Amino acid sequence: MPTLEQWFATTKAQADKLETIGAIADRHIGGAQKADETNELNLELIQELKKAGYHTYAVPKEFGGEGASLYDILLCQERLAQADASTALAIGWHHITLFHLTHNRLWESETFERLCRAVVEQGALINRADSEAATGSPSRGGKPQTTAEWTGSGFVLNGRKAFTSLSTALGYVIVSARDDLAGGISDFLIPIDTEGLRIDPTWNMVGMRGTASHDLVLDRVKLPESARVYTKTPGESNGRLNFAMLNIPACYLGIAIAASKEAITFASRYQPNSLDNPIIQLPHIRQKIGQMELELTAARHFLYGVAGRWSQEAELRAEEHRFVSPDIAAVKQFAIQSALSIVDKAMRVVGIHGLSQTHLLQRLYRDVRFGLHNPPMEDYTLEMLAHRAIDEAAGKSNQI
């Protein structure tokens, strides 16, 4: 009989990947607590994941990577998050970035191949740096204040990016900047050790402390013309979501699973002297456990149902914007609501013990709330779903 982690693994290859990543993650649970206390990455876990080739899962096989499916990675991300949600969320952005580049092939093929080879052969990790304190989320249409000035032979970049997850372990970063030469916003691929580029350790939040989501500062960073890898056309995204963003709900469902397990373990062992049996025998405790399982089961089926359908249906991928983007957003919203509810119920089962600084649940309680602030946001999600429902009801075929 499959375990909870194995239930959605439909092939032996998926089950093997899941077992490998799960074993690695469990060896570093102590490191997750330390990373939370010190506000640093769980580097030993990241290094062991890299030794196992986990960082290459989203790299195409043609360039030496694992070429794993999104479904494969979501299974592993959920499992990894049970042991260390911060590491799962942080390395998830590496996967999201590579999956997006692989699926859309927006760059020159030689440039993309060089990046993939650096990931596979040098162990390089990558993330995008788009958010800025003054502009808010780029998903809201915020325009970067970071500038790329053309010098006649290259570019000089100046600016500051916020929330650069995995910052102190990155090999490369993709920076978006206002590019007057191109008349729009351009992406620049920059090695992290480039002169003028530095990490400002500003990340000091109450949760997800082990993501190292510090500020990235660009102080007259000189780049060759070839560093500009892509220029966006006005309104290009048009509400389209990157399907690999399903990484985010997978991480938060991993937190929910960990909280549920912790509550069940506690209830199985805790027996006040007023009772003849552990509290897991009490009807109201069993009701809470059943409610957690119901919410978790529904959220996981939604996540893996959408991921599996996207992976299998070419026609659906062609209609990604109209059909899949609202579903991606809905999965995230539903998963976060479920995870928040599950962790809260777990806290009620454990009671005051769960608020101890040494107890796992207090960290899960803090970490899970960050899902409210990862994209896409609730109002944006509901607007997308409303548009789709209204459009379908009216019998229209135009895109939102």
C-alpha positions in Angstrom: 0.0 0.0 0.0 1.5 3.4 -1.0 2.3 5.9 1.7 0.9 9.5 1.6 4.0 10.7 -0.3 3.9 7.9 -2.8 0.1 8.0 -3.6 0.5 10.4 -6.5 3.6 8.8 -8.0 2.2 7.0 -11.0 5.5 5.4 -12.3 8.4 3.6 -10.7 10.7 6.4 -11.9 8.7 8.9 -10.0 8.6 6.8 -6.9 12.4 6.3 -7.1 13.0 10.1 -7.4 10.6 10.7 -4.6 12.4 8.2 -2.3 15.8 9.7 -3.2 14.9 13.3 -2.5 12.9 12.3 0.6 15.8 10.5 2.1 18.2 13.4 1.5 15.6 15.9 2.9 15.1 13.9 6.1 18.9 13.8 6.8 18.9 17.6 7.0 15.8 18.4 9.1 18.1 19.7 11.8 19.7 22.0 9.3 16.3 23.5 8.5 15.9 24.5 12.2 19.4 26.0 12.2 18.7 27.9 9.0 15.6 29.3 10.6 17.5 30.4 13.7 20.4 31.9 11.8 18.5 33.4 8.9 20.7 31.5 6.4 20.4 28.9 3.7 20.5 25.2 4.6 23.6 24.8 2.5 24.4 21.2 3.4 21.0 20.2 2.2 21.4 22.2 -1.0 24.9 20.7 -1.6 23.6 17.1 -1.2 20.6 17.8 -3.5 23.1 19.0 -6.1 25.2 15.9 -5.7 22.1 13.9 -6.5 21.5 16.0 -9.6 18.3 17.6 -8.3 19.3 21.0 -9.7 19.4 19.5 -13.2 15.8 18.1 -13.1 14.4 21.0 -15.2 17.3 21.1 -17.6 16.5 19.4 -21.0 18.1 16.0 -21.6 19.7 17.4 -24.8 21.8 19.6 -22.7 22.8 17.0 -20.1 20.0 17.5 -17.7 17.5 15.1 -16.2 14.6 16.4 -18.3 12.1 15.6 -15.6 8.5 16.5 -16.0 6.8 19.2 -14.0 4.8 16.5 -12.3 8.0 14.7 -11.2 9.4 17.9 -9.7 6.2 18.8 -7.9 6.2 15.5 -6.2 9.8 16.1 -5.0 9.1 19.7 -4.0 6.2 18.7 -1.9 8.3 16.0 -0.2 11.3 18.3 0.3 9.1 21.0 1.9 8.0 18.5 4.5 11.5 18.6 5.9 12.6 22.1 4.9 10.1 24.4 3.3 12.5 27.3 2.9 14.9 25.2 0.8 12.1 23.8 -1.2 10.7 27.3 -2.0 14.1 28.7 -2.7 15.3 26.0 -5.1 11.8 25.9 -6.6 12.6 29.3 -8.1 15.6 27.7 -9.8 13.3 25.1 -11.3 10.6 27.6 -12.2 13.2 29.7 -14.1 14.6 26.8 -16.0 11.2 25.3 -16.9 10.0 28.7 -18.2 13.1 29.0 -20.4 12.9 25.4 -21.6 9.2 25.7 -22.5 9.2 29.1 -24.2 12.7 29.1 -25.8 12.8 32.8 -25.8 16.6 33.1 -25.9 19.2 32.4 -28.5 19.7 28.6 -28.5 23.5 28.9 -27.9 23.0 31.2 -24.8 20.4 28.9 -23.3 22.6 25.8 -23.9 25.6 27.6 -22.2 23.4 28.3 -19.2 22.2 24.7 -19.1 25.7 23.4 -19.3 26.8 25.6 -16.4 24.0 24.2 -14.3 24.9 20.6 -15.2 28.7 20.8 -15.3 29.4 23.5 -12.7 26.4 23.1 -10.4 25.2 26.6 -11.0 21.9 27.7 -9.6 19.8 30.5 -11.1 16.9 32.8 -10.2 15.2 35.8 -11.6 15.5 39.2 -10.0 12.4 41.3 -10.9 10.8 42.7 -7.8 11.7 46.1 -6.5 10.6 47.9 -3.4 9.5 51.0 -5.2 7.5 49.2 -8.0 5.9 46.3 -6.2 5.4 43.0 -8.0 6.1 42.8 -11.7 2.9 40.6 -12.0 1.0 43.8 -11.2 2.6 45.6 -14.1 5.3 47.3 -12.1 8.0 48.7 -14.3 11.6 48.3 -13.1 13.6 51.3 -11.9 16.7 49.4 -12.5 18.3 50.9 -15.7 20.4 49.5 -18.5 22.4 52.3 -20.1 23.9 51.6 -23.5 27.6 52.7 -23.8 28.2 52.0 -27.4 29.9 48.7 -26.7 27.9 47.2 -23.9 25.6 48.1 -21.0 25.9 49.5 -17.5 23.2 48.4 -15.0 22.2 50.3 -11.9 19.5 49.4 -9.4 18.3 47.3 -6.5 16.2 44.1 -6.6 14.3 42.7 -3.7 13.3 39.2 -2.6 16.1 37.4 -4.5 15.6 33.9 -3.1 18.6 31.6 -3.0 20.8 34.7 -3.3 23.9 33.5 -1.5 24.1 30.2 -3.4 23.3 31.5 -6.9 25.7 31.2 -9.9 23.6 33.3 -12.2 20.8 35.8 -12.0 18.5 37.1 -14.6 17.9 40.8 -14.0 15.1 42.8 -15.6 15.9 46.5 -16.4 14.5 49.5 -18.3 16.3 49.4 -21.6 15.9 52.7 -23.5 17.9 51.5 -26.4 15.4 48.7 -27.0 12.5 50.8 -26.0 11.2 48.4 -23.4 12.2 46.1 -20.6 15.1 43.7 -21.2 16.4 40.7 -19.3 20.2 40.4 -18.7 21.9 37.1 -17.7 24.6 38.0 -15.2 27.2 35.7 -13.4 26.8 36.4 -9.7 30.5 37.2 -9.3 30.3 40.1 -11.8 32.0 43.2 -10.5 29.5 45.7 -9.1 27.0 43.0 -8.2 26.5 42.3 -4.5 24.1 40.8 -2.1 22.8 43.1 0.6 21.6 40.9 3.5 18.2 42.6 4.1 16.0 39.4 4.5 14.9 39.3 8.1 11.3 38.0 8.1 9.4 36.0 10.7 9.0 33.0 8.3 10.8 31.4 5.3 14.0 32.6 6.9 16.1 30.0 5.2 15.4 31.3 1.7 18.1 34.0 1.8 15.8 36.3 -0.2 18.1 39.3 0.2 18.4 42.4 -2.0 20.5 42.3 -5.1 22.4 45.5 -5.7 23.7 46.6 -9.1 26.3 49.4 -8.9 27.5 50.3 -12.3 27.6 46.7 -13.4 29.3 46.6 -16.8 28.0 43.9 -19.2 28.7 43.0 -22.9 25.9 43.3 -25.4 25.5 39.5 -25.4 24.3 39.7 -21.7 21.0 41.1 -22.9 19.2 37.8 -23.5 15.6 39.0 -24.2 13.5 42.1 -24.6 9.9 42.1 -23.8 7.3 43.7 -26.1 4.7 45.9 -24.5 1.9 43.9 -22.8 3.6 40.7 -23.7 2.7 38.6 -20.7 -1.0 39.6 -21.0 -1.9 37.7 -17.8 -0.2 34.5 -18.8 1.1 32.5 -15.9 4.2 30.3 -16.0 2.9 26.8 -15.5 5.9 25.9 -13.3 4.6 28.3 -10.7 2.8 25.2 -9.4 6.0 24.7 -7.5 4.7 27.2 -5.0 1.5 25.4 -3.9 3.5 22.1 -3.9 5.8 23.6 -1.2 3.0 24.9 1.0 1.1 21.5 0.8 4.4 20.0 2.0 4.2 22.2 5.0 0.6 21.1 5.6 1.6 17.4 5.4 4.4 18.0 7.9 2.0 19.8 10.3 -0.6 17.0 10.0 2.0 14.3 10.7 3.3 16.2 13.7 -0.2 16.6 15.1 -0.9 12.9 14.7 2.4 12.0 16.3 1.8 14.2 19.3 -1.8 13.0 19.8 -0.6 9.4 19.6 1.8 10.0 22.5 0.3 12.7 24.7 -1.8 11.3 27.5 -2.7 13.6 30.4 -3.2 11.9 33.7 -6.9 12.6 33.5 -7.2 10.1 30.6 -6.8 6.4 30.2 -5.6 6.7 26.7 -3.6 9.1 24.5 -5.7 12.0 23.2 -5.8 10.5 19.7 -8.7 8.4 21.0 -10.8 11.5 21.7 -13.6 12.1 19.2 -12.9 15.8 18.8 -9.2 15.2 18.1 -10.1 12.5 15.5 -12.5 14.9 13.9 -9.7 17.5 13.5 -7.4 14.9 12.0 -10.2 13.8 9.6 -10.8 17.4 8.6 -7.1 18.0 7.9 -7.0 14.8 5.8 -10.0 15.9 3.8 -8.6 19.3 3.0 -5.2 17.9 2.1 -6.6 15.2 -0.1 -8.7 17.7 -2.1 -5.8 20.2 -2.5 -3.4 17.5 -3.6 -5.8 16.1 -6.2 -6.4 19.6 -7.6 -2.6 20.3 -7.8 -1.7 17.0 -9.5 -4.7 16.9 -11.6 -3.9 20.3 -13.2 -0.2 19.4 -13.5 -0.9 16.0 -15.0 -3.4 17.4 -17.5 -1.0 20.1 -18.7 1.8 17.6 -19.1 -0.3 15.2 -21.2 -2.4 17.4 -23.5 -0.7 19.4 -26.2 -3.9 21.2 -27.2 -4.4 22.4 -23.7 -0.8 23.7 -23.6 -1.7 25.7 -26.8 -4.6 27.2 -24.9 -2.4 27.8 -21.8 -3.5 31.4 -21.3 -7.3 30.9 -21.5 -7.7 27.7 -19.7 -4.5 26.8 -17.8 -3.5 30.2 -16.3 -6.7 30.5 -14.3 -6.3 26.9 -13.1 -2.7 27.5 -12.1 -3.8 30.6 -10.1 -6.8 28.6 -8.6 -4.5 25.7 -7.5 -2.2 28.2 -5.7 -5.1 29.9 -4.0 -6.9 26.7 -2.9 -3.6 25.1 -1.7 -2.7 28.1 0.4 -6.2 28.3 2.0 -6.0 24.6 2.7 -2.5 24.7 4.1 -3.3 27.6 6.4 -6.4 25.7 7.7 -4.5 22.4 8.1 -1.6 24.0 10.1 -4.1 25.9 12.2 -6.0 22.7 13.0 -2.7 20.9 13.8 -1.9 23.7 16.3 -5.2 23.2 17.9 -4.5 19.5 18.3 -1.1 20.1 19.9 -2.2 23.1 21.9 0.1 25.4 23.8 3.1 23.0 23.2 3.1 24.0 19.5 4.0 27.6 20.4 7.3 26.7 22.0 10.3 28.0 20.1 11.7 24.5 20.1 8.6 22.9 18.6 8.4 22.2 14.8 4.8 23.5 14.5 5.7 27.1 15.4 8.1 27.2 12.4 5.5 25.6 10.1 2.9 28.1 11.4 5.2 31.1 10.5 6.3 29.6 7.2 2.9 28.7 5.8 1.7 32.3 6.1 4.1 33.4 3.5 2.0 31.6 0.9 -0.4 34.6 1.1 2.3 36.8 -0.4 3.7 34.6 -3.1 2.2 35.2 -6.6 -0.4 35.1 -7.9 -2.4 37.0 -5.3 -6.0 36.2 -4.3 -7.7 39.2 -6.0 -5.8 38.5 -9.3 -6.8 34.9 -9.1 -10.5 35.6 -8.5 -10.6 38.1 -11.3 -9.1 35.6 -13.7 -11.6 33.0 -12.7 -14.5 35.4 -13.0 -13.4 36.4 -16.5 -13.2 32.8 -17.6 -16.6 32.0 -16.1 -18.3 35.0 -17.6 -16.7 34.4 -21.0 -17.8 30.8 -21.1 -21.3 31.6 -19.9 -21.6 34.2 -22.7 -20.4 31.7 -25.3 -17.5 33.8 -26.3 -14.2 32.3 -27.7 -12.1 35.4 -27.3 -9.2 35.3 -24.9 -9.4 37.2 -21.6 
